């Protein structure tokens, strides 16, 4: 559905077969698109969304196409694309017949079809229409499956227990031929996923479902996935390293403490022989070693990450960086810090001397700003 997006600052047109082109051609005349013959309503809608990229359009721009769409489309809503759905087989996008066509997002989403749920297949008994909202992401199936499988927000249908569905316990009792447990299932609210996908940096379940699974040791692929620490076992893919959104409580997926390297500044490897590839392979490999000197933040205790000597307790959250990354002053950790009775606690959690309050120096602000910029 090329018309619904603007990619690389260009408008796009869908030709027969689904291929996208961004050239102002007469696609119908060239025989590349037969929509004008098979569905004049859909053709006028494509013209409206693409700002009349096809030279065969009867209107010159999206504003002028409003009247053309109203002429060719007789129903209140038009499903586009008309011959199928995108992203998932049970969600289609609906456009109002009379609307502002300079806006590309659909007005509503329609649910109709079948979906695999836990223990049964759900089949809608009607088409359920929902007004489009910004909280919905086309690539995020979780909200749609939540609505359908749990019959929420007015959805009704039938449960087919013999149709394709997820096992109610995610096959957790299955064994291999030599009687080992499979590492292939994990229970989300609406679906089963591989255990190797738990805490891999991609939220297959809702975040609160995966966050309760504190550890995932990835026993079979441990040396190919990143572990946050020996007490916070994860299964992070390389794409989650240096993406400026820390998945580890100690920040090791964003900062290499031993080498003092900000991972986002390392170029992602493209060829196996690239130096960056060797660096990331080694960094991931050593993350699975049982190294108790790694930064670990759990049960309100913090250990230094690159030294065998523990930092003094009161060196944390004192507005001064004592580690290369500044992790000891992270507002995320300091917000729960308890200051001494003779200290002033800032909103960010840092403890400073009371004599520093209103002394005209913005030392703490500068420190906090630097840290937030580092991981932004």
Secondary structure by P-SEA (a helix, b strand, c coil): cccccccccbbbbbcccccccccccccccccccccccccaaaaaaaaaaaccccccccccccccaaaaaaaaccccccccccccccccccbbbbbbcccccccccccbbbbbbbbbcccbbbbbcbbbbbccccccccccaaaaaaaacccccbbbbbbbccccccccccccccccccccccccccccccbbbbccccccccccccaaaaaaccccccccccccccccccccccccccccccccccccccccccccccccccccccccccccccaaaaaaaaaaaaccccccccccccccbbbbccccccccccccccccccccccccccccccccccccccccccccbbbbbccccccccaaaaaaaaaaaaacc
